Amino acid sequence: MTYTPKSDFLAVMIERGYLADCTDFAALDATLTRQVVPAYIGYDATAASLHVGHLLNIMMLRWLQKTGHKPITLMGGGTTKVGDPSFRSDERPLLTPEKIDENIAGMQQVFSRYLRYDDSATGALMLNNAEWLDNLNYLEFLRDIGRHFSVNRMLSFESVKSRLDREQSLSFLEFNYMILQAYDFLELNDRYGCMLQMGGSDQWGNIINGIDLTRRVSDKEIYGLTSPLLTTSDGKKMGKSANGAVWLRGEMLSSYEFWQFWRNSTDADVGRFLKLYTDLPVDECDRLGNLGGSEINAAKIILANEVTTLLHGAEAAAAAEATARAVFENGGVGDDLPQLALTAAEVSDGISLAQLVVRSGLAKTGKDGKRLISEGGLKVNDETCVDAGRMFTASDFATPVKLSAGKKRHALVSVA
């Protein structure tokens, strides 16, 4: 991009690698320099926690606030009842209202680690689109809002087109999603003066719809900005680990496992991840990312500590690093390893090693666990064991049993 931004926020977005596209860069930049700009990102409540895939956009909201503007976290209590079809091959399972509320409560716990919620001009707002979507009158909505949407144009959006091109069903329910999301932007602009919607680049079509609708209905100037869809340097989707999603709630993924995810970043990703997921100055991110040989491991530890401190606190990051050193450098156990606590009843007749591997989360299925064991990839108390049928009884758990899958994944098993 040849245009040099005058606003601190857009300068950060470019310098740190957050910017993929913007609807009107120069106009947004000018607006950011003359006033506090409220901006939102929406989060549908499809799970009990946000995961690492959401973290890039949360950091965008964090930088928005740090540069003097107002973040809005919009929980999709209403839109989750429909489900976003963008770039999906099938329809999302519909959740009950009770489950949606439960998921929202879990997701909200994460945001306060990154954003300041208060009544100041730049204090973040936590909102729920069920507030205006749940009570819509369908006929009035069709007449007042639906008339502004061209079906021809909606069919041309890549998120819809790709689904239809593969001859995969797109329900009328899902087709309504983009209209509801557009309506969110209109409502947020009307109620809270929101001028900017941000999201991943897969949300570009939905964002454009919201801008068009708001301009048609209220003739307001509003903007859209997207971030790149992130993959790791080896082409994998960001936010996935060997055990699935990297959750941001400690109840669903321990701070140690979260720390380990970042510590295990590939060398080529370190500098980029430091810019995107920490508050460290860009020059320092570049310096650390350019380290070579064994020195890059020190940069990975800094990355893991910085990201974990933001989410779980400095104490949790220090404990995770101490555990990692005990496990990897000293062959010990460490106090912060993921733990599986069995009941006496569960081991009364014995429990197999294959079962322990699955129960502890080191393998997804019994088949995966048996393969891991038979191929010599599992250690029990630092000793390789290839017998998937080996039985453990209560006496074996007089002290916790340490299971290790390869060099990087560990768990402690004990009997409560």
Secondary structure, 3 states (H helix, E strand, C coil): CCCCCCCHHHHHHHHHCCCCEECCHHHHHHHHHHCCCEEEEEEECCCCCCEHHHHHHHHHHHHHHHCCCEEEEEEECCHHHCCCCCCCCCCCCCCCHHHHHHHHHHHHHHHCCCCCCCCCCCCCEEEECHHHHCCCCHHHHHHHCHHHCCHHHHHHCHHHHHHHHCCCCCCHHHHCHHHHHHHHHHHHHHHHCCCEEEEEHHHHHHHHHHHHHHHHHHCCCCEEEEECCCECCCCCECCEECCEECECCCCCCCHHHHHHHHHCCCHHHHHHHHHHHCCCCHHHHHHHHCCCCCHHHHHHHHHHHHHHHHHHCHHHHHHHHHHHHHHHCCCCCCCCCCEEEECCHHHCCCEEHHHHHHHCCCCCCHHHHHHHHHCCCEEECCEECCCCCCEECHHHHCCCEEEEECCCEEEEEEEC
